[in-house]
Amino acid sequence: MKIDYKLLGERIQELRKTRNIKQYGLAESVGLSGPFMSQVENGKKQLSQKCIKICQKHP
């Protein structure tokens, strides 16, 4: 199955905002930098499968 990273980034951003989590806070909690998380949310960078699973488990 091919992953649509732009759609995934949009979904991460949507969930993060509904949970009132700052971008840098989410990035730090999953071991990424804030700028990298921004690029993920904008579909410019891809997350590894491991990081996707970590994000799924984030409260």
Secondary structure, 3 states (H helix, E strand, C coil): CCCCHHHHHHHHHHHHHHCCCCHHHHHHHCCCCHHHHHHHHCCCCCCCHHHHHHHHHCC
